[in-house]
Amino acid sequence: MNIHHRRLLPILAVGVALTLAGPSHAQNPYVQPGYPWFPGGYYPGALGGAYYGAAALVSAQGQLQIQQEQARIEREKANQAKFETQKKAFEQMMYEKANTPTMTEELEYGQNLTLQRMMTSPTPTEITSGKTLNAMLPMIKTLAIKGTSGPPIPLNQEQLRHVNVVVGKDQSSLGMVRDGGVKLDWPLCLQSPKQQQVAAQIPVLVSQAKMGGIDAKLYREITKELDELNDDLRAKFRKEEILGQEYLEGKRFLENLTPTINALRQQTSQRFLDGTYSAQGGTVPELVGNMVRNGLSFAPCNPGDEAVYYAMHDMFVAYTTSAQAAAGFQVKYNPPRTDPWKVK
């Protein structure tokens, strides 16, 4: 006997008991007292009612199981849809990653664009500050590593003496005092008794730095006097004692001289003053090789040496262009990887 038959026994017992205890059938020949009425005029009687209830119970249980299975099916469909969504999201991520330039590619692209502009259309300030020459240093170094050389462009050694260099890129140049500080070309607007005093003190400080040390008291005195000269220059301009052009000329001179005096405190100042650290080389690649070996960079030119830097820029551009053409090597100026769907 299965579980369904065991469940039917109490129902059958109730039906039989109601039949035996019920009133006379004569009261109503169609509806037996004590039994439920069924729609549609069907009167199954006690035994039939019991079977009908049992069938309804079994049907309800079957419907419940069907609904549970349907719910499981829908749950699996939802899980499959979720996995499909995750798969598409992953594919989209990989697609974007494959077509998105890396940081290295972006940097290389930006550097190449900068180099192209520095070679073709730089501003005067970029040339006189040494920025264009520094931008071409890595390119010439790369060409040398590849075994490529351009035309033997000789360098004017007299001009090379007017090129300022620094260790790295953040230190100040000593180019203004490389001759000992005795030939500083002071602008007319700065000339005064105080200026003459400073002009006499600077060669002493430079000589001390060249010997390997400076007097702290003398250094502080000179820096204080330079600040006072700067204040005097502004006062003259406010009082309209000097023209705007004169003010800018004096201001630029002091802006170059003040960091130069500060640079005398550097441990490397002795090497700059004795010529160990300087722009040296008979040709462009020789100069670049010397700069790279010593970790040097080009520094801004001194006032009056702008023409030297313009000439150096032209020689660097001529050498770089010719060397690239000889090696069949060109800088990539095209944008890095982009979305192929957006390419027209």
Helices and strands as residue ranges (DSSP letters): H 3-21, G 25-27, G 39-41, H 45-98, H 103-120, H 124-128, H 131-145, H 157-160, E 165-167, G 175-177, G 188-190, H 193-210, H 216-238, H 244-263, H 269-273, H 284-293, E 296-298, H 306-327, G 340-342
